[in-house]
């Protein structure tokens, strides 16, 4: 059984720090200048790394795979036991995935 946000239970102090930071500064609304389409993604020539967490509610692994299929030179990675902020929730695994990708490219 999958428990929503169970990854946060593994690092209670990190969760408290994340919550404090999220409420410390006002949120900024972003707008995009360009419309991102599958056709636009297919034109990207550079090696691309897409990362997500296995409990990411914004970019779940199944959606990441849909996007990854559109990039000509794409690698993807799913970081276990984390949500949308893999760099914060699993920094060692995130850094390893990024460094391995950079070494190859």
Wavefront OBJ file of the C-alpha trace (Angstrom):
o trace
v 0.000 0.000 0.000
v 1.342 3.410 -0.974
v 1.048 6.045 1.724
v 0.883 9.590 0.361
v 3.931 11.594 1.469
v 5.363 8.650 3.440
v 8.824 9.766 2.286
v 8.585 12.686 4.704
v 8.399 10.373 7.700
v 11.981 9.269 7.059
v 13.351 12.752 7.721
v 11.206 14.600 10.238
v 13.799 17.346 10.834
v 14.173 17.963 7.084
v 10.392 18.165 6.771
v 10.231 20.749 9.586
v 12.994 22.814 7.927
v 11.254 22.595 4.523
v 7.949 23.714 6.043
v 9.631 26.660 7.811
v 11.354 27.794 4.600
v 8.161 27.469 2.589
v 6.359 29.832 4.948
v 9.277 32.195 5.569
v 9.320 33.905 2.182
v 6.376 34.976 0.062
v 5.636 32.694 -2.847
v 6.393 34.014 -6.308
v 4.074 33.342 -9.227
v 5.861 32.487 -12.447
v 4.560 32.809 -15.947
v 6.223 31.230 -18.945
v 7.111 33.239 -22.003
v 6.969 30.276 -24.352
v 4.415 27.548 -24.677
v 6.105 24.208 -24.054
v 4.815 21.538 -26.407
v 5.884 18.002 -27.296
v 6.971 19.357 -30.692
v 9.217 21.908 -28.976
v 10.756 19.252 -26.732
v 11.573 17.119 -29.759
v 13.822 19.897 -31.108
v 16.149 19.904 -28.080
v 19.508 18.608 -29.271
v 21.458 18.674 -26.018
v 21.657 15.696 -23.668
v 18.887 16.084 -21.130
v 18.370 14.595 -17.679
v 14.868 14.408 -16.227
v 14.565 13.559 -12.534
v 11.582 12.898 -10.347
v 10.802 11.270 -7.042
v 8.799 8.088 -6.800
v 6.224 9.957 -4.696
v 6.223 13.173 -6.758
v 2.649 14.396 -7.101
v 3.532 17.103 -9.670
v 5.640 14.958 -12.012
v 4.970 11.301 -11.174
v 7.252 8.731 -12.830
v 4.599 7.798 -15.396
v 4.354 11.420 -16.588
v 8.142 11.791 -16.577
v 8.362 8.818 -18.939
v 5.906 10.508 -21.332
v 8.123 13.591 -21.465
v 11.352 11.576 -21.712
v 10.091 9.860 -24.866
v 9.979 13.263 -26.601
v 13.600 14.268 -26.031
v 15.996 12.843 -28.630
v 18.903 12.524 -26.152
v 17.198 12.050 -22.811
v 17.992 10.087 -19.711
v 15.575 9.879 -16.824
v 15.878 8.842 -13.213
v 13.385 8.172 -10.460
v 14.735 8.875 -6.991
v 13.237 6.535 -4.385
v 11.476 7.676 -1.239
v 10.981 11.300 -2.162
v 8.489 13.673 -3.659
v 8.928 16.708 -5.897
v 12.117 18.057 -4.294
v 14.619 15.242 -4.710
v 17.539 17.658 -4.274
v 16.249 18.399 -0.760
v 14.731 15.081 0.262
v 17.428 12.731 -1.075
v 20.425 15.007 -1.799
v 23.012 12.214 -2.029
v 20.990 10.258 -4.606
v 20.104 13.437 -6.498
v 23.727 14.577 -6.629
v 24.904 11.126 -7.728
v 22.377 11.036 -10.584
v 23.375 14.518 -11.759
v 27.127 13.886 -11.469
v 26.862 10.554 -13.302
v 24.922 12.265 -16.082
v 27.483 15.068 -16.346
v 30.382 12.606 -16.492
v 28.756 10.837 -19.433
v 28.020 14.070 -21.265
l 1 2 3 4 5 6 7 8 9 10 11 12 13 14 15 16 17 18 19 20 21 22 23 24 25 26 27 28 29 30 31 32 33 34 35 36 37 38 39 40 41 42 43 44 45 46 47 48 49 50 51 52 53 54 55 56 57 58 59 60 61 62 63 64 65 66 67 68 69 70 71 72 73 74 75 76 77 78 79 80 81 82 83 84 85 86 87 88 89 90 91 92 93 94 95 96 97 98 99 100 101 102 103 104 105
